[in-house]
Amino acid sequence: TMTKDGFIRYLMSDENAPVFLDRLDVYMDMDQPLAHYYINSSHNTYLSGRQFGGRSSVEMYRQVLLAGC
């Protein structure tokens, strides 16, 4: 039987962490501007028209990248 204190210790332990603790170490250069790490896009970047009824196109990603976004 687990005690209340034992249960709390388990909840707070490394074994119950919500992330992989061994992957928290920074192993890449993280001194660059944020824009150097992520492409600024939305979930609708692929649309060539309106959100509803617009056409999907991979070409839209090319245009956005060429525009510097």
DRENBA-760712 format. One record per residue (C-alpha): residue in three letters; x, y, z. Coordinates in Angstrom, 1 decimal, always signed. Layout:
REM residues N
<atom><nufi>Ala</nufi><xx>X</xx><yy>Y</yy><zz>Z</zz></atom>
...
***
This chain:
REM residues 69
<atom><nufi>Thr</nufi><xx>+0.0</xx><yy>+0.0</yy><zz>+0.0</zz></atom>
<atom><nufi>Met</nufi><xx>+1.3</xx><yy>+3.4</yy><zz>-0.9</zz></atom>
<atom><nufi>Thr</nufi><xx>+1.1</xx><yy>+6.2</yy><zz>+1.6</zz></atom>
<atom><nufi>Lys</nufi><xx>-0.1</xx><yy>+9.7</yy><zz>+0.8</zz></atom>
<atom><nufi>Asp</nufi><xx>+3.5</xx><yy>+11.0</yy><zz>+1.2</zz></atom>
<atom><nufi>Gly</nufi><xx>+4.8</xx><yy>+8.2</yy><zz>-1.0</zz></atom>
<atom><nufi>Phe</nufi><xx>+2.2</xx><yy>+9.0</yy><zz>-3.7</zz></atom>
<atom><nufi>Ile</nufi><xx>+3.2</xx><yy>+12.7</yy><zz>-3.6</zz></atom>
<atom><nufi>Arg</nufi><xx>+6.9</xx><yy>+11.8</yy><zz>-3.8</zz></atom>
<atom><nufi>Tyr</nufi><xx>+6.1</xx><yy>+9.7</yy><zz>-6.9</zz></atom>
<atom><nufi>Leu</nufi><xx>+4.1</xx><yy>+12.5</yy><zz>-8.5</zz></atom>
<atom><nufi>Met</nufi><xx>+7.0</xx><yy>+14.9</yy><zz>-8.0</zz></atom>
<atom><nufi>Ser</nufi><xx>+9.7</xx><yy>+12.4</yy><zz>-9.0</zz></atom>
<atom><nufi>Asp</nufi><xx>+11.8</xx><yy>+12.4</yy><zz>-12.2</zz></atom>
<atom><nufi>Glu</nufi><xx>+10.2</xx><yy>+9.1</yy><zz>-13.2</zz></atom>
<atom><nufi>Asn</nufi><xx>+6.8</xx><yy>+11.0</yy><zz>-13.4</zz></atom>
<atom><nufi>Ala</nufi><xx>+8.2</xx><yy>+14.1</yy><zz>-15.2</zz></atom>
<atom><nufi>Pro</nufi><xx>+6.0</xx><yy>+15.4</yy><zz>-18.1</zz></atom>
<atom><nufi>Val</nufi><xx>+9.1</xx><yy>+15.7</yy><zz>-20.3</zz></atom>
<atom><nufi>Phe</nufi><xx>+12.1</xx><yy>+13.6</yy><zz>-21.1</zz></atom>
<atom><nufi>Leu</nufi><xx>+14.6</xx><yy>+15.1</yy><zz>-18.6</zz></atom>
<atom><nufi>Asp</nufi><xx>+17.6</xx><yy>+13.8</yy><zz>-20.6</zz></atom>
<atom><nufi>Arg</nufi><xx>+16.5</xx><yy>+16.0</yy><zz>-23.5</zz></atom>
<atom><nufi>Leu</nufi><xx>+16.4</xx><yy>+19.3</yy><zz>-21.6</zz></atom>
<atom><nufi>Asp</nufi><xx>+20.1</xx><yy>+19.9</yy><zz>-22.1</zz></atom>
<atom><nufi>Val</nufi><xx>+20.8</xx><yy>+22.5</yy><zz>-24.7</zz></atom>
<atom><nufi>Tyr</nufi><xx>+23.0</xx><yy>+20.9</yy><zz>-27.4</zz></atom>
<atom><nufi>Met</nufi><xx>+22.6</xx><yy>+23.4</yy><zz>-30.2</zz></atom>
<atom><nufi>Asp</nufi><xx>+23.6</xx><yy>+27.1</yy><zz>-30.6</zz></atom>
<atom><nufi>Met</nufi><xx>+20.8</xx><yy>+29.0</yy><zz>-29.1</zz></atom>
<atom><nufi>Asp</nufi><xx>+22.3</xx><yy>+32.5</yy><zz>-29.4</zz></atom>
<atom><nufi>Gln</nufi><xx>+20.7</xx><yy>+33.4</yy><zz>-32.7</zz></atom>
<atom><nufi>Pro</nufi><xx>+17.5</xx><yy>+35.4</yy><zz>-33.2</zz></atom>
<atom><nufi>Leu</nufi><xx>+14.3</xx><yy>+33.4</yy><zz>-32.9</zz></atom>
<atom><nufi>Ala</nufi><xx>+13.6</xx><yy>+33.9</yy><zz>-36.6</zz></atom>
<atom><nufi>His</nufi><xx>+16.7</xx><yy>+31.8</yy><zz>-37.4</zz></atom>
<atom><nufi>Tyr</nufi><xx>+15.1</xx><yy>+28.8</yy><zz>-35.7</zz></atom>
<atom><nufi>Tyr</nufi><xx>+11.4</xx><yy>+28.9</yy><zz>-36.8</zz></atom>
<atom><nufi>Ile</nufi><xx>+9.6</xx><yy>+29.6</yy><zz>-40.0</zz></atom>
<atom><nufi>Asn</nufi><xx>+6.9</xx><yy>+32.2</yy><zz>-39.3</zz></atom>
<atom><nufi>Ser</nufi><xx>+3.8</xx><yy>+30.6</yy><zz>-40.7</zz></atom>
<atom><nufi>Ser</nufi><xx>+0.3</xx><yy>+29.8</yy><zz>-39.7</zz></atom>
<atom><nufi>His</nufi><xx>-1.8</xx><yy>+26.7</yy><zz>-40.1</zz></atom>
<atom><nufi>Asn</nufi><xx>-3.4</xx><yy>+28.4</yy><zz>-43.2</zz></atom>
<atom><nufi>Thr</nufi><xx>-0.2</xx><yy>+29.3</yy><zz>-45.0</zz></atom>
<atom><nufi>Tyr</nufi><xx>-0.9</xx><yy>+26.7</yy><zz>-47.6</zz></atom>
<atom><nufi>Leu</nufi><xx>-4.1</xx><yy>+28.4</yy><zz>-48.7</zz></atom>
<atom><nufi>Ser</nufi><xx>-4.1</xx><yy>+30.6</yy><zz>-51.8</zz></atom>
<atom><nufi>Gly</nufi><xx>-7.4</xx><yy>+32.2</yy><zz>-50.9</zz></atom>
<atom><nufi>Arg</nufi><xx>-9.9</xx><yy>+32.4</yy><zz>-48.1</zz></atom>
<atom><nufi>Gln</nufi><xx>-9.8</xx><yy>+30.1</yy><zz>-45.1</zz></atom>
<atom><nufi>Phe</nufi><xx>-13.0</xx><yy>+28.4</yy><zz>-46.2</zz></atom>
<atom><nufi>Gly</nufi><xx>-13.2</xx><yy>+27.6</yy><zz>-49.9</zz></atom>
<atom><nufi>Gly</nufi><xx>-9.7</xx><yy>+28.6</yy><zz>-50.7</zz></atom>
<atom><nufi>Arg</nufi><xx>-7.4</xx><yy>+26.3</yy><zz>-52.7</zz></atom>
<atom><nufi>Ser</nufi><xx>-4.5</xx><yy>+24.4</yy><zz>-51.0</zz></atom>
<atom><nufi>Ser</nufi><xx>-1.2</xx><yy>+24.9</yy><zz>-52.6</zz></atom>
<atom><nufi>Val</nufi><xx>+2.4</xx><yy>+24.0</yy><zz>-51.8</zz></atom>
<atom><nufi>Glu</nufi><xx>+3.4</xx><yy>+27.0</yy><zz>-53.9</zz></atom>
<atom><nufi>Met</nufi><xx>+2.2</xx><yy>+29.3</yy><zz>-51.1</zz></atom>
<atom><nufi>Tyr</nufi><xx>+5.0</xx><yy>+28.0</yy><zz>-48.9</zz></atom>
<atom><nufi>Arg</nufi><xx>+7.5</xx><yy>+28.9</yy><zz>-51.6</zz></atom>
<atom><nufi>Gln</nufi><xx>+6.1</xx><yy>+32.4</yy><zz>-51.9</zz></atom>
<atom><nufi>Val</nufi><xx>+6.1</xx><yy>+33.0</yy><zz>-48.2</zz></atom>
<atom><nufi>Leu</nufi><xx>+9.7</xx><yy>+31.8</yy><zz>-47.9</zz></atom>
<atom><nufi>Leu</nufi><xx>+10.9</xx><yy>+33.9</yy><zz>-50.8</zz></atom>
<atom><nufi>Ala</nufi><xx>+9.2</xx><yy>+36.9</yy><zz>-49.2</zz></atom>
<atom><nufi>Gly</nufi><xx>+11.4</xx><yy>+36.4</yy><zz>-46.1</zz></atom>
<atom><nufi>Cys</nufi><xx>+8.7</xx><yy>+35.3</yy><zz>-43.7</zz></atom>
***
